[in-house]
Amino acid sequence: MMSGTYNLIVIGAGPGGHAAAEQAAGRGARVAVIEKNQWGGTCTNKGCIPTKALLACSKQYANLKKLKRLGISPGEISVDFAAMKRHQRQMITTSSLGVQKSLKDAGVDLKAGEGKIIAPREIEWITPQGDAHRLAADTIIIAWGSKPLLPPDIKPSGRIVTSDDVLAMDMLPESIVIVGGSVIGVEFATFLAEMGVNVTLIELLNRIIPNEDEEAADFLRQELTRLGIAIHTSVSMETLRETSNGVHLQATHNTEPLAVDADYALICTGRKPLLYADELDRCGIKYDQGGIIVNEKQMTNIEGIYAIGDVTGGIMLAHRAMQQGRATASYLYGDRSITYKEDMVPSVIYTHPGVARVGLTEKQAAERGLNVKTRKVEYTANIISRTELKGNGFVKAVFCEDRLIGVTIAGDGAGELIASMTLAVANGMGKTELKKWIIPHPTLSEILNFI
Ligand SMILES: Cc1cc2nc3c(=O)[nH]c(=O)nc-3n(C[C@H](O)[C@H](O)[C@H](O)COP(=O)(O)OP(=O)(O)OC[C@H]3O[C@@H](n4cnc5c(N)ncnc54)[C@H](O)[C@@H]3O)c2cc1C
């Protein structure tokens, strides 16, 4: 017997499911969200929020070393890792409670437990106590998210760990080898190195952060090396095994053997969509290893079933999942004014200093056959950057026929600076529009004046 009827049931309360449910309820739909783990999903509990809470601690700690230049002697500095972990837990709780509150305020029914798709309009909701209820919905949004992807021959263990495990650690190791030099790998490398851990980072490709501008990747490599991280690119891992007191990694680096011993190995080789094959197959929903297949409206091949966020593969970022969620709700219940465009998703790497991008890099533009002009300015040209000891950095803007089509920022504050550039690129602004922009003085944002 059906115990609830809804316009929309969302399965998964990560950033995607949260945004979709809130937006749909705000447009008058009767909505339920089912969440089987923690409210807020990977982002709140095992991703964006805990990593940034830890990076905030290590950044402050590392910055203390700069204070002498400003005439401040902080005296004896000590680190209380337990207090840092407390900050991490508090931020997770605050974020998770915020998700629940905003859903409740919007009038969404929050259902803790597992959601299973039985048929296109039918869901089974299994409560944490094991009670099963049938729910009916005109529309279902799948927002199951993703999980860490490990190389085929690597099994996690006490010493061979994923980002989930590192975030759960209550003690810092003395040494760690990080496998994978993309976003998650370099962020953990930054935190751990700033905390004094001996970090070795290996990357299969010939540069770290391979999706980003080459100069930004070189810049970050230099900065991370300065932090004390040993970075090896063009490295192919052959074996990784636990030893009696750590791990031993054997690899090849440009045909030369490379061996690394460390207390732990952190595997950061990407994430894969969470696909429950039995449910997808039962309903005939198409998917492949890359994720659930959707069209530009996030619609699966089955009428009334949509999918958003990491479960659809592609760029796995929280704000992308959110925008897809909002756009889907706007399409279903609103005026369809909220849209999602893959090319407009900004990316931020929260290293110290950071790297951020929106739109295309020079190379990506060239690969699309676009005739582009690039302009670049260094952080040293900006007085606030110098005054506040922000260090090295640059902004690179890519124009096509006078329209801004991409911006990369490498340097302190990159993640904040990219927000205005996202607006400019998303609105296809050209030099004429950008010249009307008055930027307060003196600010780091003035570095964007050159555009
Ligand atoms: C270490 C790390 C750092 C990251 N940092 C950033 C960052 O700084 N910025 C950024 O933009 N992104 C970051 N990400 C990526 C970001 O976390 C994800 O892209 C985002 O969480 C995806 O949102 P989602 O809604 O698609 O899925 P998720 O957040 O994964 O949420 C899916 C939810 O669905 C639930 N669920 C699954 N199956 C069921 C079921 N059958 N029934 C009920 N519930 C179910 C899960 O429990 C989960 O809560 C990071 C990820 C990691 C791992």
The ligand as an SDF file (V2000), in Angstrom:
LIG
                    3D

 53 58  0  0  0  0  0  0  0  0999 V2000
   37.9910   14.8930   -0.6000 C   0  0  0  0  0  0  0  0  0  0  0  0
   37.0010   15.6150   -1.4900 C   0  0  0  0  0  0  0  0  0  0  0  0
   37.0440   16.9900   -1.5670 C   0  0  0  0  0  0  0  0  0  0  0  0
   36.1400   17.6670   -2.3980 C   0  0  0  0  0  0  0  0  0  0  0  0
   36.2010   19.0310   -2.4470 N   0  0  0  0  0  0  0  0  0  0  0  0
   35.3450   19.6860   -3.2460 C   0  0  0  0  0  0  0  0  0  0  0  0
   35.3590   21.1090   -3.3060 C   0  0  0  0  0  0  0  0  0  0  0  0
   36.1410   21.7650   -2.6300 O   0  0  0  0  0  0  0  0  0  0  0  0
   34.4810   21.7290   -4.1200 N   0  0  0  0  0  0  0  0  0  0  0  0
   33.5910   21.0320   -4.8890 C   0  0  0  0  0  0  0  0  0  0  0  0
   32.8290   21.6580   -5.6390 O   0  0  0  0  0  0  0  0  0  0  0  0
   33.5370   19.6960   -4.8400 N   0  0  0  0  0  0  0  0  0  0  0  0
   34.3850   19.0000   -4.0390 C   0  0  0  0  0  0  0  0  0  0  0  0
   34.3140   17.6420   -3.9710 N   0  0  0  0  0  0  0  0  0  0  0  0
   33.3110   16.9450   -4.8100 C   0  0  0  0  0  0  0  0  0  0  0  0
   31.9050   17.0360   -4.2010 C   0  0  0  0  0  0  0  0  0  0  0  0
   31.9270   16.5340   -2.8940 O   0  0  0  0  0  0  0  0  0  0  0  0
   30.9300   16.2440   -5.0570 C   0  0  0  0  0  0  0  0  0  0  0  0
   31.0370   16.6360   -6.4080 O   0  0  0  0  0  0  0  0  0  0  0  0
   29.4920   16.4920   -4.5990 C   0  0  0  0  0  0  0  0  0  0  0  0
   29.3100   16.0900   -3.2550 O   0  0  0  0  0  0  0  0  0  0  0  0
   28.5090   15.7240   -5.4840 C   0  0  0  0  0  0  0  0  0  0  0  0
   27.2220   15.9700   -5.0620 O   0  0  0  0  0  0  0  0  0  0  0  0
   26.0450   14.9380   -5.3560 P   0  0  0  0  0  0  0  0  0  0  0  0
   24.8120   15.5660   -4.8180 O   0  0  0  0  0  0  0  0  0  0  0  0
   26.0680   14.5280   -6.7670 O   0  0  0  0  0  0  0  0  0  0  0  0
   26.4240   13.6160   -4.5360 O   0  0  0  0  0  0  0  0  0  0  0  0
   26.8920   13.3580   -3.0400 P   0  0  0  0  0  0  0  0  0  0  0  0
   27.3540   14.5740   -2.3680 O   0  0  0  0  0  0  0  0  0  0  0  0
   27.8310   12.2080   -3.1140 O   0  0  0  0  0  0  0  0  0  0  0  0
   25.5600   12.9080   -2.3030 O   0  0  0  0  0  0  0  0  0  0  0  0
   24.9010   11.7300   -2.6200 C   0  0  0  0  0  0  0  0  0  0  0  0
   24.0610   11.3170   -1.4380 C   0  0  0  0  0  0  0  0  0  0  0  0
   23.1800   10.2670   -1.8240 O   0  0  0  0  0  0  0  0  0  0  0  0
   23.0590    9.3520   -0.7530 C   0  0  0  0  0  0  0  0  0  0  0  0
   22.5740    8.0840   -1.2870 N   0  0  0  0  0  0  0  0  0  0  0  0
   23.1940    7.2700   -2.1820 C   0  0  0  0  0  0  0  0  0  0  0  0
   22.4130    6.2150   -2.4510 N   0  0  0  0  0  0  0  0  0  0  0  0
   21.2720    6.3500   -1.7220 C   0  0  0  0  0  0  0  0  0  0  0  0
   20.0870    5.5780   -1.5890 C   0  0  0  0  0  0  0  0  0  0  0  0
   19.8950    4.4520   -2.2640 N   0  0  0  0  0  0  0  0  0  0  0  0
   19.1300    6.0100   -0.7660 N   0  0  0  0  0  0  0  0  0  0  0  0
   19.3020    7.1750   -0.0780 C   0  0  0  0  0  0  0  0  0  0  0  0
   20.4000    7.9450   -0.1690 N   0  0  0  0  0  0  0  0  0  0  0  0
   21.3690    7.5460   -0.9910 C   0  0  0  0  0  0  0  0  0  0  0  0
   24.4750    9.3040   -0.1970 C   0  0  0  0  0  0  0  0  0  0  0  0
   24.4740    8.8100    1.1410 O   0  0  0  0  0  0  0  0  0  0  0  0
   24.8930   10.7530   -0.2820 C   0  0  0  0  0  0  0  0  0  0  0  0
   24.5940   11.4600    0.9030 O   0  0  0  0  0  0  0  0  0  0  0  0
   35.1810   16.9320   -3.1380 C   0  0  0  0  0  0  0  0  0  0  0  0
   35.1210   15.5410   -3.0260 C   0  0  0  0  0  0  0  0  0  0  0  0
   36.0180   14.8900   -2.2160 C   0  0  0  0  0  0  0  0  0  0  0  0
   35.9230   13.3920   -2.0960 C   0  0  0  0  0  0  0  0  0  0  0  0
  1  2  1  0
  2  3  1  0
  2 52  2  0
  3  4  2  0
  4  5  1  0
  4 50  1  0
  5  6  2  0
  6  7  1  0
  6 13  1  0
  7  8  2  0
  7  9  1  0
  9 10  1  0
 10 11  2  0
 10 12  1  0
 12 13  2  0
 13 14  1  0
 14 15  1  0
 14 50  1  0
 15 16  1  0
 16 17  1  0
 16 18  1  0
 18 19  1  0
 18 20  1  0
 20 21  1  0
 20 22  1  0
 22 23  1  0
 23 24  1  0
 24 25  2  0
 24 26  1  0
 24 27  1  0
 27 28  1  0
 28 29  2  0
 28 30  1  0
 28 31  1  0
 31 32  1  0
 32 33  1  0
 33 34  1  0
 33 48  1  0
 34 35  1  0
 35 36  1  0
 35 46  1  0
 36 37  1  0
 36 45  1  0
 37 38  2  0
 38 39  1  0
 39 40  1  0
 39 45  2  0
 40 41  1  0
 40 42  2  0
 42 43  1  0
 43 44  2  0
 44 45  1  0
 46 47  1  0
 46 48  1  0
 48 49  1  0
 50 51  2  0
 51 52  1  0
 52 53  1  0
M  END
$$$$
